[in-house]
Amino acid sequence: MIELVSAPDCIGCDKCVDVCPTDVFDRTSSGVPVIARQSDCQTCFMCEAYCPTDALYVHPQSTPLETADVIENDHIGRYREKIGWGKGRAPGSLTAVGPEVPRPVTT
């Protein structure tokens, strides 16, 4: 189940929003998508696989983690690496947080 969107790592590309088959995410004006319907997540890992910056974490269990559970940084993006898509974000890359990232206009 989708557990985390890491705002500092997100570049606001919305690929997770676009590839999610159950519409779990909502777009935001900040560029960082929010997990709006976690219970709809089918644990398909599509969002984590397509995230170019490894900003998402999908837990293999199909139930939400307890709030006391801690997600270690080395778990974030591990699915993408396991399927051979590598680590995405290079140091110094732009992020979605901040005024320097223009949001694409959609009609």
Long-range contacts (C-beta under 8 A, 24 or more apart in sequence): 1-38, 1-41, 1-43, 1-58, 1-59, 1-61, 1-62, 1-63, 1-64, 1-65, 2-35, 2-38, 2-41, 2-43, 2-47, 2-56, 2-57, 2-58, 2-59, 3-57, 3-58, 3-59, 3-64, 3-65, 3-71, 4-56, 4-57, 4-71, 4-76, 5-32, 5-33, 5-34, 5-35, 5-55, 5-56, 6-55, 6-56, 6-57, 6-76, 7-32, 7-55, 7-95, 7-96, 7-97, 8-95, 8-97, 9-53, 9-54, 9-55, 9-76, 9-89, 9-95, 10-53, 10-55, 10-95, 10-96, 10-97, 11-52, 11-53, 11-55, 11-89, 11-93, 11-94, 11-95, 11-96, 11-101, 12-95, 12-96, 12-101, 12-103, 13-52, 15-47, 15-50, 15-51, 15-52, 16-47, 16-48, 16-50, 16-51, 16-56, 19-46, 19-47, 19-50, 20-46, 20-47, 21-46, 29-103, 30-96, 30-97, 31-96, 31-97, 31-101, 31-103, 32-96, 32-97, 38-64, 39-64, 45-79, 48-77, 48-79, 48-80, 49-79, 49-80, 49-83, 49-85, 51-77, 51-80, 51-88, 52-88, 52-89, 53-88, 53-89, 53-93, 54-80, 54-81, 54-87, 54-88, 54-89, 55-89
